Amino acid sequence: MTELLAPAGDMECFKAALCAGADAIYVGGKKYGARAYAGNFESEDLLACLKLAHLHDKKVYLTVNTLMKEHELEELIPFLTPFYEEGLDGVIVQDLGALLLMREAFPGMQLHASTQMTVTGSYGASLLKECGVSRIVPARELSLAEIMEIKQNTGLEIETFVHGAMCYGYSGQCLFSSMLGERSGNRGRCAGPCRLPYDIAYEGRTLNRENEKYPLSLKDLCTLDILPKLMDAGIDSFKIEGRMKTPEYVSFVTGMYRKYMDLYLIDPKSYLVSGQDRKLLQSRFSRGGMQSGYYFTHNGRELVTLDKPGYTESSSESAKTDIKDVDLIGQFVAVEGEPIYFSAYKKDSPDTTVVAVGNVACAATKCAATSEDVRRQLSKTGNTAFIFQELDIILEGDLFLPNKELNELRRDVLAQMENMLLAPYRRKAQTDSVLHNVVPKQKVMPLCMRQRYLHIEVRTAGQLNEIYPLPQLHSVYLSSDSITSLSDAKKNAAVEQIASKAEQLRRDGVSVYITLPPVCRQKTMKIIEAHRSIFEQLSPDGFCVGNLESLAYIRQMFPRVKLVAGPGLYLFNTKTAEFYEKNDIYTHILAYELHRKEIKALTESSYADEHGFILPVYGYIPVMESAGCVLKTSNACRNAQGEERVILTDRHRKQRVVLTHCDRCENTIYNSVPLSLHKESERIFDMNLHGIMLKFTVESEAETKRVITCFMHSEVPVSDFTKGHFLKGVE
């Protein structure tokens, strides 16, 4: 049966979810969760939640779904151990190093791949299965067909979102918030820049109307109308978004989905969502209307709020938080001259019987105890989860039964019952051998002592043609889009030009790599597969992969070529390097959100002996990868083959270039100014880096050549730029 998974940001929300019929609840602790601004749980409260849920045969999953810095990873196992020992049912994880560490430390616990991992297909899912993952929360942009292909090909459990707020960009591939400040979505602190107003300009004209300023703000997800299709598809868990929502929200939405899931199971043919329920959901808990997400729609104007990004929540109903008690059947027997006997079992489960034996029952010298006296005392279950639905009292003789002894018997029975019901969940952690220790520092060979240290990445054949022989040049990376996005008429000439340039570079001792898209879905993989013969013809020295899907695909299809991890395959800690080693990846283009001290620590770790770290020092940072398309939202889609350039202007008049990848119908939004670390050369060359990288995306051919020349002569390449997170990092 499909699991109904509800959110809880605090204890009231947790109780509301239980009362409303959730099968499982996902929560966050005070560390490591992707909702840093939710209430979140102190350790004692979380342990209490585990007990409460398990007594009612429900499950609890803990969010550990942020990227982790080295010191945080060292604290992870001690943080999780009490929850693991109390029977935590699963952990939702993003960081690959944390995944490996938890698999080693907690072999009995389920590991769920967060939607922050941007799992988009069977290749990536299978790779995670090899690492011990039992459940995938795929990217929210996937169609139902794509989701079911993952399930059928891997056998993994699938958990998908069915209700709540939607991100415009792929979760785990969005740097928009962090580039506006230090609030990183990868660290649970997204500021929501997609909810702000923007103008869309294309070919010199503004596309949006004055009252349509919110092209990146998606309506809330609501799948009640398509629930039967999702249930028939065999999805294992329906997830409601909302760890920052109120108990009223949790109660109402969870109850609504419980109602309709049960109705469909009872009578599938008569399934119908009432207009009143739909209206209640939209009027009380929605952001500019509701839509059924990407299950059957790739993208479109109907998914976007455009004129109403604000979230409103209003409810006249209070949340129910009085949790139904665990019903017990009890029997009390007191016979003069024999020990007092009190037993109980969980209703409908006689095999759960527990017994407490008291002192020998004595005759009363004054007032004898009555059945009602005993019943009243034994029924005082107080703050426990239990209630005696039936209590059989057997008294033989006029007996003295002091309240103190009755209280002790009751406490004994209830304690035994709790221990019996919770015992199957509890386990002992054996973590001494896997605690993460600081990796010892190694000798550093500064980058300036290396003969070849420059790496250049380009998006177009024209930019590639502007690269000239340099003694410092080590590698050139060419985007696969420079080939796959071209029409057939232009493709042959471009491939010939690229092949000629690549051969020239190799004669000069320069390696040539092909960079695959940062998000690879079913359609993208088919495009790559269709061009496989061209890639083989180019004989690249390797591929740069930016996601788990393309990593696993290339490892399988091109087993002998070198793989380089792009910045979207995050490396925030040294344990993650172990994951990449298992997949024969030893070269990394460093993530944009790393601080210089964090970079230095990575380059001085023991992994630096075998791993090469490349630091991007120039380029327009991609702040968002999106299945949405601003041209399509603006009714300006041309169904073109190649790429279109759109300008997104914010309320401060800053402009960002959007590239529309029309062959795969997706967008990349770039930062308003380029990253440039030309003033940080002293700090950079003090690190044990494999090299620095210049990344060209939206630049013209002339700009490409000029920037390369400036960097080679230590000149200023641009006047308006950002240093990104090199000096300020992220929280």
C-alpha positions, 0 to 999 in steps of 0.5 A: 500500500502507498505510504502517506508521508507528512511533514513536521517542523515541530511537535504540534505539527508532528502530532497533527500529522499522526492524528490526520492519518499519516503513515510516516512523518519526516522531520528535521533536527537542529543540524543538517536539514534543508529547512534551516528556518523550520522549528526543527526538533531538539534531540529529546523531542525527536526521541519522543517523536520516535517513541510516539510514532512507533507505539502507533506503528508509524515511521519517522524519517530524518532529513540530513539533506544538506551538503556538509563541510568537513567539521560537520561530517565529523559530528554527524555520527554522534548526532545520529547515534541516539536516533538510530538506537531508538529505531529511526526508520530512515534518513533522507540524505544529499551529501555523498560523503554522508551517505557513505559514512552512514552506510558504514555506521548504521547498516540497519537503517534505510537511506533515502536519496533526497530530491536534492541529489537531482536523481533523474534516471535509472543510471544515477539511481542504480549507482546510488543503489550500489551505495546502499540507498533503498529509496529515491526521491527523484527530481520533482520535474520528472514525468510519471513515465520517467519515474516508473522507468527508474522503479522498473529498472532498479527495484528501488522504492520511489517517493514523490511529492504530491502536494505543496510548494514547488521550486522553479529550478532543479533542487540541488542545482540552484545557486540563485539564493547563495549568489544573491547573499550567503543563503544557500539552498544546498545548506537549507537556507534558500531566500526564494529569489524565484518568488521575486518580480522579473521582466523578460526581454527577447530580441530587444522587446519585453515579453511579459505584461505589466501584471505578469512579473513572476515568471519563475514562481510556480503554483503549488502542487496538488495531485488529488485529481491524478491520485488514482494514476499515481497509486496505480503506478505503484509509487511507494510514498506520497510526500506532502511538502511543508516542514515550515508550515503550521499544524493547521496546514499539516492537519488539513492537507494530510487529512485530505490526502488520507481521505482520498487515498482511502476512498480510491482503495475502497471504490476505485471506479467511483473516485471523484474529488469534490468541488468543495474539497478542491476549493477548500485546499485552494482558498486556504493553502495555495500560492496563486492557484494549484496545478498537478506538477510535471507528472504529465506536463513538461513545462508551461505557462499554466504552472506559473503564478505570473501575477500572484507569487505570495503564499496565503494560509488561512483556516478557521479550523484548529489542528487536532493534536490529541493522538489516539491512544494505544488500546490495552486489555487488562486483567487484575487478580487479587486473592487473599494469601496469594501474590497480586497479579496484573496483566495487559496486552495490546488490543487485537494482539494477545501475543503482546501480553505483559505481567506484573506481580505484586505482594501477597494480598492481605485481608482488610482490617477496616475498609476493603478495596472495591473493584471500582477503587482498583479500576480508578487507580489502574486507569490513570495512564496519565501522559503515556500513550496507553489507555485501558479500553477493557479492564477486568477486575477480579477480587476474592475476599475483603482485601487491603490494596494500597494505592501505592502498590496499585500505582507501582503495578500500573507503572510496571505494566505500562513500562513493560508494554512500551519496552515490548512494543518498541524493542523491535525498533531499537538497536545498538550502534557500532560506530567506533570504527567509522567515526570520521577523523580529520585527514592529515595534511600533506606536503603542498606543491604550490600551483605556480610550480606546475608547468601546465595549470590552465583549463578552459571550458567553452560552450561554442565552436566559435569560442573554441576557435579563439583558444590559442597555444599557451604553454600553461594550457593543460586542458580544454573542455567543450560543451556537448551542446555545441554539437547536439543543439545544432541543426543537421545542416550546421552539424557536419561543418561544426563537427569538422571544425571542432575535430580539426581544432581538437587535433591541433590542441592535442599536438600542442600537448593539450587534453580535450574533454567533452562537458555534458549538461548539468542535468541529464534526463531521459530526453537528454540521454537519448540526445547524447546516445544519438550523438555517440558516434560523433563523440567517438569520432572526436576521440575525447580524452574524457568527459566532464560530468555534472550529475549522477545520471551522466556519471553512471552512463559514461562509466558504462558506455565509455569505460576507458575514458577519463571522467572529471566531476563538474562543480554540480557533483559537489565535493564539500568534504574528503569523505565524498572523494571516496565516493568518486574514487569508487567511480574512477573519478580523480579530477574535480572542478570545485563547487562555487560555494566553497570558501578559500579555507575549505578549498585549501583544506581539501587540497592539503588533505591526503586525497590531494596525492591522487586527486586533482582540484581545479578552481574556476576563477572566471565565468558567469556562474549558472545560478539555476537549471530549470525544466521551465522555459521563460520563452514558453511561459511568455508564449514566445516558444519557436520550437527551435533546434538550438539555443535562444538568449533571453534577458531576465531583469530584476527589480534592481535593474540587474540583468541575467542571461537565460539560455534556452536549450531548445533541443531538450526544452530546458533553461539555464539562468546565469548570474548578472556579473561574472566570477573573476578571481584575478585579484586573488592570485596570491591566495590561489597559487598558495594552494595545492591545486591542479589548476585554474579554470576559465569558463566561457558561456555567454561571451562572444568570441572576441570577449573569450579571446580578450579574457584569456589574454588578460588572465595570461598577462595578469591584467584586469579582464572585467570591471564589474564582477563578483568573487563569489564565495571565495572570500565569504563562503556560505553558512 
